[in-house]
Each structure stands twice: as C-alpha cells, then as structure tokens.
Amino acid sequence: MTAIRPLNRAPAGLAVTRPNLTNPYVVAGACPRLGFTLTHAGTIGLMKILLIEDDAKTSDYVSKGFSEAGHVCDVFADGRDSLFQAQREAYDVIVVDRMLPGLDGLAIVRSLRAARIGTPALFLTSIGGVDDRVEGLEAGGDDYLTKPFAFSELLARVNALGRRPPVQEQKTVLKVADLELDLIRREARRAGQIIELQPREFTLLEVLMRGEGRVITKTMLLERVWDFHFDPKTSVVETHVSRLRAKIDKPFETPLLHTVRNTGYSLHAPR
C-alpha cells in the first residue's frame, strides 16, 4: 500500500522546498509483486544512488529524501571508500561532496572517468564560485548544485540525470590470452607476473588490447596514443612498439604482438 509521509525537517543551513503536489507531502511506496516503486511525482521508477557526504546531518536528510522518493541510496563518508564502492557497484547517479576525508570529490570523479566509468555525477557542495563550478564540470561532473539547497531541486536534477540513456558498461580489466591490463590500478600482468610500463607504453598497450585481433595502423596509434593528427616523420611508433614487445612478449614463450607488414600492428591470442 502507498504510504504518505511528510518531508523530514532540514538540518541547519539547508532550505526546504516542497514538491509541487496538491498537498505538501512526499508520496512514496512500492509494490514488490509488480516490481516497481511509486515516486513523489507519481511516476514509476527506481534508481540506485551513491551519496558521498561526510556531514552526518546532510547525508541523513538527503538519503531519507531519496528513499521517500522511491530510490535506493547507499551512503559513504570517506572519499577512498566511496571510490572503491563506485568501482565495484553499478549506480544510476552519484551525488558527491567536494570536501571529503581520504580523497576529495574532484579526485573521485576524475578517477572514475579515467577508469571509463561514466555514471552521471552531481557535485553537491558549499564550494560555489564560478571557477569552482567550471572545475567540477571539467573534472567529469555532469551537474553542480551548491549548498544551501532545496531538496526538491536536488531530486529534480538527479531524476533528470537518471533519465539519460544508460552508458555502456566499460571494462576496467582488459584481457588477451594470459595478458591482463588493469585500467584502475594501472597495472599490467602476463602469466601473473607484473610488467613495469611507462605511461605512454601503458596507453599504447591499452589501444592495442581494445582492438584485439584487428589491425591498428600507425596513423591510428599516432592519433590515439600521441594525439598527433599528422605524420611527425619520426620512428616514435616503431620505437615504442619495440620497447613494449620486449616487455610483454620477449620473456614469454608465445608472442601476442604482431607486425602487419606495411600496415600496422595486431595484438591477439595464438591462432
């Protein structure tokens, strides 16, 4: 049965704006048999939200509001713990403060984007200067809301982010035969042995592994690894490929990185 609950009282410093309904209440309920949740706007929907906020009063207020709106909300206060959680679990939206213990909000979002995790992220913070908002968006944030805030606006923004088409899940560990590349830990292993790579070598290997079995031309490598959109007339590609091959192939019995004469390179398992 649908339950009618009044909004929680906001902690000091937060403004409350009631939803635009015929009465000043949040309507929240669920029908497990049919597998849906009724939100405050009377629509059917359910989102899994990660709230990263170290202020207990704010996190309690916001998480209860999300729950009353029919969403599932996980709350974390520590930056590093929340980053690991965001990497382990799939979320529809992440709401993150900027000033956090362990790891700040900007670093969290940058790390997620570097790991090809595109979950929409909304910064909810008291840092509200123009340059700060620009910095948050350029770090990979999708929206930015400053404190004090109206919960109804926060909920509307989160719902809007949740309506975006889902981002295709990206692998965080690439594998070709016994070669593995961990994009989060920035580690390469073959047959369980750690391979030390320079940053450019790591990027080169990532491009080759993402194109497993396909021929990757020199032009493609220049664009994707060095961001060159012209031929520098040097042997930079050949030099780096040779160094990479010495690390991932030479110490092992079976080669994975192959040269395709007059075309480019291909990384694939033995055929």
C-alpha positions, 0 to 999 in steps of 0.5 A, a space after each residue: 500500500 502507498 504510504 504518505 509521509 511528510 518531508 523530514 525537517 532540514 538540518 541547519 543551513 539547508 532550505 526546504 522546498 516542497 514538491 509541487 503536489 496538491 498537498 505538501 507531502 512526499 508520496 512514496 511506496 512500492 509494490 514488490 509483486 509488480 516490481 516497481 516503486 511509486 515516486 513523489 511525482 507519481 511516476 514509476 521508477 527506481 534508481 540506485 544512488 551513491 551519496 558521498 557526504 561526510 556531514 552526518 546531518 546532510 547525508 541523513 536528510 538527503 538519503 531519507 529524501 531519496 528513499 521517500 522518493 522511491 530510490 535506493 541510496 547507499 551512503 559513504 563518508 570517506 572519499 577512498 571508500 566511496 571510490 572503491 564502492 563506485 568501482 565495484 557497484 553499478 549506480 544510476 547517479 552519484 551525488 558527491 561532496 567536494 570536501 571529503 576525508 581520504 580523497 576529495 570529490 574532484 579526485 573521485 570523479 576524475 578517477 572514475 572517468 579515467 577508469 571509463 566509468 561514466 555514471 552521471 555525477 552531481 557535485 553537491 557542495 558549499 564550494 560555489 564560485 564560478 571557477 569552482 563550478 567550471 572545475 567540477 564540470 571539467 573534472 567529469 561532473 555532469 551537474 553542480 548544485 551548491 549548498 544551501 539547497 532545496 531538496 526538491 531541486 536536488 531530486 529534480 536534477 538527479 531524476 533528470 540525470 537518471 533519465 539519460 540513456 544508460 552508458 555502456 558498461 566499460 571494462 576496467 580489466 582488459 584481457 588477451 590470452 594470459 595478458 591482463 591490463 588493469 585500467 584502475 590500478 594501472 597495472 599490467 600482468 602476463 602469466 601473473 607476473 607484473 610488467 613495469 610500463 611507462 605511461 605512454 607504453 601503458 596507453 599504447 598497450 591499452 589501444 592495442 588490447 581494445 582492438 584485439 585481433 584487428 589491425 591498428 595502423 600507425 596513423 591510428 596509434 599516432 592519433 590515439 596514443 600521441 594525439 598527433 593528427 599528422 605524420 611527425 616523420 619520426 620512428 616514435 611508433 616503431 620505437 615504442 612498439 619495440 620497447 613494449 614487445 620486449 616487455 610483454 612478449 620477449 620473456 614469454 614463450 608465445 608472442 601476442 604482438 604482431 607486425 602487419 607488414 606495411 600496415 600496422 600492428 595486431 595484438 591477439 591470442 595464438 591462432 
